[in-house]
Amino acid sequence: MRNSVAIFGLGLVLSGCAQVERVFAPNADAPPSEYVVEEGAVPPESVQRPPVKGRQTPAALDTTTAKERAAAAAAPKTPGARDLGVTIASLGAPSEPGFWLKTPLVTAPAKGRVDYGANGKSVAVDLIPLAGSEGAGSRMSLAAFRLLEAPLTGLPEVRVFQLP
């Protein structure tokens, strides 16, 4: 019995050791060194926006500005645009901001346009290469899904164009 109490007490003491670091952090207000970036080292457009606080609705997760949405919605139907084909789009990572389509239809990053035939809407996107065969499907940003008014839980068929 005595040994059981001693072993239990020792286990309790050791389990508390992991909590000590959180209580007595050397500089709790300083960010970890891997997050410290020299000013001017990262272009402002590539800086991640702050995480969403509160309820995680599609509107709350879409961190694009009204100006960005207006520019993307005004995707011109450029006559010189190259039709890359049709792909099935699934929702990409909602934490990645902007208007983009990761697709195997391109081999290098490019500017493009996505047309959603179900309602005739278009959106300007950044085309990002994705490994896979052309029929493998694509991943589209939350912001692009919302502008196209495509169902977030569906797999809409979209036509992809690469702008000149």
C-alpha positions, 0 to 999 in steps of 0.5 A: 500500500505504501509503495502504491501511494509513493508511485502515485505521488511520483507520477503526479509530481512528474505530470506537473513538470510539463505544465511548469514551462507554460507557467514560467515562460521566460518571455511570454509576450515575445513571439516565437523566433520562427515567426519573427520576420525583418520588416520589408522582408515579406511583400505586404500582399503575401502576409497572412491576415489575422485568424477569424475570431468568433463564429466560423461562417463562410462570410467570416472566413472570407477575408477578401476586401470589397475592393478585391471582390469587385476587381475579381468579379469584373473579370473581362471576357478577354478574346485572347484568353486560352480555354484550358477546359472544364474541371470539377472544383472542390473547396480549397483551404479556407485559411488561404486568402484570395482568389485562386484555383489550384489545377492540373490544367496549368504547369506554371502559375498564371492569371486566369478566369473561371466561369460557372455555367450554372449561373453564368458568373465569372471570377478572375483567379490566380491559376496555380499548378496542382500535381495530377492528371487533367481529369483529377479535379481542382481546388478553388478558394473560398472567396472564388466560390462565394463570388461564383455563388457556387455551393460550398459543399458541392463539386461545381463544374467550371470552365477555366481560361488562361489570360494572355 
